[in-house]
Amino acid sequence: MQQVYLDNQATTPLDPKVFSAMEPWFTEKFGNASSRNHTYGWEAEEAVEIARESVAATIGALPKEIIFTSGATEANNIALQGAAKSYQDQGRHILTVKTEHKAVMDVCQHLSKDGFDITYLPVDKDGILDLNKFEDAIRDDTILASVMHVNNEIGVIQPIKELGAICKNKGVIFHVDAAQSMGKLSINVDDMGIDLLSISAHKFYGPKGVGALYVRRKNPRVQLQPIMFGGGHERGIRSGTLPVPNIVGLGKACDIAADVMIEENLRISQLRDTLLKGIRAENPNASINGSMEHRIAGNLNMSFPGANN
């Protein structure tokens, strides 16, 4: 029997075009991007900066606003811990949502042990955050809000642009975990009012072990205290030798996503709808978890009465 892979929200296969772009950087092009006194280093640095431009273009950012990380988990840690430490003199209240990924929830729990007050907001029956409840939860001492763009389990899309407008009006830094939306939905950080944004390459046909953090540098400029030290890489925010092959792969995955996103969403949504029709024909009592109207194309999360978890 042929197996069908249905776990693409956990990870995606590496696109062959991404692998081809990465391959030379494992062998003949092995320089350290921080070695700026010979051609091997210059070549590696140029490759990193080209990838940085690709990531930035995909989200409507400036290249200098992109910090490379090991993935979205590290990006979330840098964003939340770094912002909390930088702005704690202005307040110690942080807003997030009960349905966030553990990469955000666990950081918030850690920050609560350091004296930060965390509010965990509920979602409605469709998995969507209520805008009025979000705005009402903002206090004078609220410094940061963190909301995922797309839920990692049920695939629902949060109203990020509206949430960003509220945060901007209230002077609250707005962080978005975009691990599940990058390469699948159009993102423009300025239009959506996003100050910090986390991504991971392996969620959209790139390699595992690399991601990025967008850090706004204008209107306003967001300050982050580093949480790891040693070498001052990535503008001092994330020290450590850059994995050039992986970064090249991330850049290539962004380029591909920008080219095929619209038609791929249409193709995948048709496949999903066909699957849903077949499931309902055999299981008429099965129910969909979360909003179908506000959901990424590649997600279908269902419950079956009487089935064991």
C-alpha positions as CSV (number, residue, x, y, z in Angstrom):
1,M,0.0,0.0,0.0
2,Q,1.3,3.4,-0.9
3,Q,1.7,5.8,2.1
4,V,0.3,9.3,1.9
5,Y,2.0,12.0,4.0
6,L,-0.5,14.1,5.9
7,D,1.7,15.9,8.4
8,N,3.0,18.9,6.5
9,Q,2.2,21.3,9.4
10,A,4.8,19.4,11.4
11,T,7.4,19.5,8.6
12,T,7.6,19.5,4.9
13,P,9.9,17.6,2.5
14,L,12.9,19.6,1.2
15,D,12.1,21.0,-2.3
16,P,14.6,19.6,-4.8
17,K,15.4,23.1,-6.0
18,V,16.2,24.1,-2.5
19,F,18.6,21.1,-2.1
20,S,20.3,22.0,-5.4
21,A,20.8,25.6,-4.2
22,M,22.3,24.3,-0.9
23,E,24.5,21.5,-2.2
24,P,27.6,23.5,-3.3
25,W,27.7,25.2,0.1
26,F,28.3,21.8,1.8
27,T,31.4,21.0,-0.3
28,E,33.4,23.4,-2.4
29,K,31.9,26.6,-1.0
30,F,32.7,26.1,2.7
31,G,33.9,29.5,3.9
32,N,32.8,31.2,7.1
33,A,30.6,34.2,6.4
34,S,32.4,36.1,9.2
35,S,35.8,35.6,7.6
36,R,36.1,38.9,5.8
37,N,39.8,38.7,4.8
38,H,39.7,36.1,2.0
39,T,37.5,35.1,-0.9
40,Y,36.0,32.0,0.8
41,G,34.5,34.3,3.5
42,W,33.4,37.0,1.0
43,E,31.6,34.4,-1.1
44,A,29.8,33.0,1.9
45,E,28.9,36.4,3.2
46,E,27.5,37.4,-0.2
47,A,25.3,34.2,-0.2
48,V,24.0,35.0,3.2
49,E,23.1,38.6,2.2
50,I,21.3,37.4,-0.9
51,A,19.2,35.0,1.2
52,R,18.6,37.8,3.7
53,E,17.2,39.9,0.8
54,S,14.9,37.0,-0.3
55,V,13.5,36.6,3.2
56,A,12.9,40.3,3.6
57,A,11.2,40.6,0.2
58,T,8.8,37.8,1.1
59,I,7.5,39.7,4.1
60,G,7.9,43.3,2.9
61,A,10.8,44.1,5.2
62,L,14.3,45.6,4.9
63,P,17.2,43.1,4.7
64,K,18.8,44.7,7.7
65,E,15.6,43.8,9.7
66,I,16.2,40.1,9.2
67,I,18.1,38.1,11.9
68,F,18.9,34.4,11.1
69,T,18.2,31.9,13.8
70,S,18.0,28.1,14.1
71,G,14.3,28.1,13.6
72,A,11.0,29.7,14.9
73,T,11.5,28.4,18.5
74,E,14.8,30.3,18.9
75,A,13.3,33.3,17.1
76,N,10.3,33.3,19.5
77,N,12.7,33.1,22.5
78,I,14.8,36.0,21.2
79,A,11.7,38.1,20.4
80,L,9.9,37.5,23.7
81,Q,12.7,37.4,26.1
82,G,14.7,40.1,24.3
83,A,11.7,42.5,24.2
84,A,10.6,41.8,27.8
85,K,14.1,42.6,29.1
86,S,14.4,45.7,27.0
87,Y,11.1,47.2,28.0
88,Q,10.6,46.0,31.5
89,D,11.1,49.5,32.9
90,Q,8.0,50.6,31.0
91,G,5.9,47.7,32.3
92,R,5.8,43.9,32.9
93,H,2.5,42.9,31.4
94,I,2.4,40.6,28.3
95,L,-0.6,39.4,26.3
96,T,-0.8,36.1,24.5
97,V,-3.4,33.5,23.6
98,K,-4.3,30.1,25.1
99,T,-3.9,28.3,21.8
100,E,-0.3,29.4,21.1
101,H,2.5,27.0,20.3
102,K,4.6,25.7,23.2
103,A,7.5,27.7,21.8
104,V,5.6,30.8,22.9
105,M,3.7,29.4,25.9
106,D,6.8,28.0,27.6
107,V,8.7,31.3,27.1
108,C,5.8,33.1,28.7
109,Q,5.8,30.7,31.6
110,H,9.5,31.3,32.0
111,L,9.0,35.1,32.0
112,S,6.3,34.8,34.6
113,K,8.8,33.2,36.9
114,D,10.9,36.4,36.4
115,G,8.1,38.6,37.6
116,F,6.2,39.3,34.4
117,D,2.5,39.2,34.4
118,I,1.1,37.1,31.5
119,T,-2.5,37.3,30.4
120,Y,-3.6,34.2,28.3
121,L,-6.6,35.2,26.2
122,P,-9.3,32.6,25.1
123,V,-10.5,32.0,21.5
124,D,-14.0,31.6,20.3
125,K,-15.6,28.3,19.1
126,D,-14.0,28.8,15.7
127,G,-10.5,29.2,17.2
128,I,-10.4,33.0,16.5
129,L,-9.3,35.7,19.0
130,D,-11.9,38.3,19.7
131,L,-10.6,41.8,18.9
132,N,-12.6,43.5,21.6
133,K,-11.4,41.2,24.3
134,F,-7.8,41.7,23.0
135,E,-8.1,45.4,23.2
136,D,-9.8,45.4,26.6
137,A,-7.0,43.3,28.0
138,I,-4.3,45.9,27.2
139,R,-3.3,47.8,30.3
140,D,-1.1,50.8,30.9
141,D,1.8,48.5,31.8
142,T,1.4,46.2,28.8
143,I,4.6,46.1,26.8
144,L,4.2,43.2,24.5
145,A,1.6,41.0,22.7
146,S,2.3,37.7,21.0
147,V,-0.2,36.0,18.6
148,M,0.4,33.3,16.1
149,H,-0.7,34.0,12.5
150,V,-1.9,30.4,11.8
151,N,-2.6,27.8,14.4
152,N,-0.3,24.8,14.2
153,E,-3.1,22.3,15.0
154,I,-6.4,23.5,13.4
155,G,-4.9,25.9,10.8
156,V,-7.2,28.9,11.6
157,I,-5.9,32.3,10.6
158,Q,-5.9,35.1,13.3
159,P,-6.9,38.7,12.3
160,I,-3.3,39.9,12.4
161,K,-3.7,43.2,10.6
162,E,-6.5,44.3,13.0
163,L,-4.5,43.1,16.0
164,G,-1.5,45.0,14.8
165,A,-3.5,48.2,14.4
166,I,-4.7,47.9,18.0
167,C,-1.2,47.3,19.3
168,K,0.2,50.3,17.3
169,N,-2.6,52.6,18.7
170,K,-1.9,51.4,22.2
171,G,1.9,51.6,21.9
172,V,2.3,47.8,22.5
173,I,5.0,45.8,20.7
174,F,3.4,43.2,18.5
175,H,5.1,39.8,17.9
176,V,3.7,37.2,15.5
177,D,4.7,33.6,15.3
178,A,4.4,33.0,11.5
179,A,5.9,29.5,11.4
180,Q,2.7,28.1,9.9
181,S,1.9,31.0,7.5
182,M,5.3,31.8,6.0
183,G,5.3,30.7,2.3
184,K,1.5,29.9,2.5
185,L,-0.1,33.3,3.1
186,S,0.9,36.8,1.9
187,I,2.6,38.7,4.7
188,N,3.5,42.4,4.8
189,V,4.9,43.5,8.1
190,D,4.3,47.2,7.6
191,D,0.7,46.7,6.4
192,M,-0.1,44.3,9.2
193,G,1.5,46.4,11.9
194,I,4.0,43.6,13.0
195,D,7.0,44.6,15.0
196,L,8.6,41.1,15.5
197,L,7.9,38.0,13.3
198,S,9.3,34.5,13.6
199,I,9.7,32.0,10.8
200,S,11.1,28.5,10.2
201,A,12.3,27.2,6.9
202,H,11.2,23.5,7.3
203,K,7.5,24.5,7.4
204,F,7.6,25.6,3.7
205,Y,9.9,23.1,1.9
206,G,13.2,24.5,3.2
207,P,15.8,22.8,5.4
208,K,15.5,22.0,9.1
209,G,17.7,24.0,11.5
210,V,17.3,27.5,10.2
211,G,14.7,30.3,10.6
212,A,14.6,34.0,11.0
213,L,13.4,36.8,13.2
214,Y,12.1,40.1,11.7
215,V,12.9,43.0,14.0
216,R,11.4,46.4,13.1
217,R,14.0,49.1,12.8
218,K,11.7,52.1,12.0
219,N,8.5,53.6,13.2
220,P,9.2,52.5,15.9
221,R,12.6,50.8,16.1
222,V,12.3,47.8,18.4
223,Q,15.1,47.1,20.8
224,L,16.0,43.6,21.9
225,Q,18.4,42.5,24.5
226,P,20.3,39.4,23.3
227,I,19.8,36.1,25.2
228,M,23.0,34.4,24.0
229,F,26.5,35.9,23.6
230,G,29.7,35.2,21.8
231,G,30.9,36.9,18.6
232,G,28.3,39.5,18.0
233,H,26.9,37.9,14.9
234,E,23.6,39.1,13.4
235,R,23.9,42.7,14.8
236,G,24.7,41.3,18.2
237,I,21.2,39.8,18.6
238,R,22.1,36.2,17.8
239,S,25.7,35.2,18.1
240,G,27.1,32.0,16.5
241,T,28.6,31.0,13.2
242,L,26.1,31.2,10.4
243,P,25.0,27.9,8.7
244,V,25.5,29.1,5.2
245,P,24.0,26.1,3.4
246,N,20.8,26.3,5.5
247,I,20.5,30.0,5.1
248,V,20.9,29.7,1.3
249,G,18.1,27.0,1.5
250,L,15.8,29.4,3.4
251,G,16.3,32.1,0.9
252,K,15.6,29.7,-2.0
253,A,12.4,28.5,-0.3
254,C,11.3,32.0,0.0
255,D,11.9,32.7,-3.7
256,I,9.9,29.6,-4.7
257,A,7.1,30.4,-2.3
258,A,6.8,33.9,-3.8
259,D,6.5,32.4,-7.3
260,V,4.0,29.6,-6.6
261,M,2.0,30.6,-3.5
262,I,-1.3,31.6,-5.3
263,E,-1.6,28.6,-7.6
264,E,-0.4,26.2,-4.9
265,N,-3.1,27.5,-2.5
266,L,-5.7,26.9,-5.1
267,R,-4.5,23.4,-5.9
268,I,-4.1,22.4,-2.2
269,S,-7.5,23.8,-1.2
270,Q,-9.1,21.7,-4.0
271,L,-7.4,18.6,-2.7
272,R,-8.5,19.4,0.9
273,D,-12.1,19.9,-0.2
274,T,-12.1,16.6,-2.1
275,L,-10.8,14.9,1.1
276,L,-13.4,16.6,3.2
277,K,-16.2,15.5,0.8
278,G,-15.0,11.9,0.9
279,I,-14.7,11.8,4.7
280,R,-18.2,13.2,5.1
281,A,-19.6,10.7,2.7
282,E,-18.3,7.9,4.9
283,N,-18.6,9.7,8.3
284,P,-21.5,12.1,8.2
285,N,-21.2,12.8,11.9
286,A,-17.6,14.0,11.7
287,S,-17.1,17.6,12.6
288,I,-14.5,20.2,11.6
289,N,-12.5,21.8,14.3
290,G,-12.1,25.5,13.8
291,S,-13.2,28.0,11.2
292,M,-13.3,26.8,7.6
293,E,-13.6,30.4,6.3
294,H,-10.5,31.6,8.1
295,R,-8.1,28.6,7.5
296,I,-5.0,27.9,5.5
297,A,-5.5,25.8,2.4
298,G,-3.5,22.8,3.5
299,N,-5.2,22.1,6.9
300,L,-8.1,19.9,7.7
301,N,-8.6,19.1,11.4
302,M,-11.7,16.9,12.3
303,S,-13.3,15.0,15.2
304,F,-15.0,11.7,14.8
305,P,-17.6,10.8,17.4
306,G,-16.7,7.6,19.2
307,A,-13.1,7.5,18.0
308,N,-10.3,7.2,20.5
309,N,-7.7,9.9,20.7
